[in-house]
Amino acid sequence: MAVRACRVRSLHVNDNAKMPAHGGDKYDKLYKLRPMIDMLNTHFQAECIPSSSQSIDEAMILFKGRSSMKQYMPLKPIKRGYKVWVRSDSTTGYVYMFEVYTGKEQKGLTEVGLGGRVVRRLCQPLAKMNVHVTFDNFFASHTLLEQLFACGIFATCTVRSNRKDLPVLARQNTEMNRGEFKWRTKDHTTYVKWKDTKMVHVLTTAFDGTKSSEISRKHKNGV
């Protein structure tokens, strides 16, 4: 029996006849793949035992073609491609949930506060599950940590010193020795200013700012 090979030029898993009009409130750049994306997110979460320690970050999928969703991030190992927000296991890297970034959000939303909206969407399934989530300063704010805490989700993150609602200590040019730290608490969130090779700013609802511990650190040569 002869088998003919065929080349798949595009993949659609949705009804093109029902696709919302471009520019409308319900327009979705990923409409043709949306059922598959939703199914993957559902099964990724259903086929695992959720860890109590998870992280949220951005990932890049290499793509060199033409697309309005393609991003350029010069500091990433993959500089051009699709940017994906990912919630994953902190130890194994298992992906629980992901969201493809399609560009500036519709419905009048600005890019200000984008990081917080991403974290809240990715953390919706974690409410009241006693999970600790970590992320970097792109997403971080005092308001976000308080919102997560209200949903029963603990969080720890680095934060930019000029972010709103941080204590005056965050913006002060404080003389500190390496390993020294100072802290303040507001509501359920603790701010920690720690001196490493440079100043590090941290927000947390999971740890007590009065306590510290020592850990071993590897140098660049692996020792």
Secondary structure, DSSP 8 states (H G I E B T S, - for coil): -------------S-GGG---TTSTT--TTGGGHHHHHHHHHHHHHTS---SEEEEEEEEEE--S--TT-EE-TTSSS-EEEEEEEEEETTT--EEEEEE--SS-STT--STTHHHHHHHHHHGGGTTS-EEEEE-TTT--HHHHHHHHHTTEEEEEE--TT-TT--GGGGS-----TT-EEEEEETTEEEEEEESSSEEEEEESSS-TT---------TT--
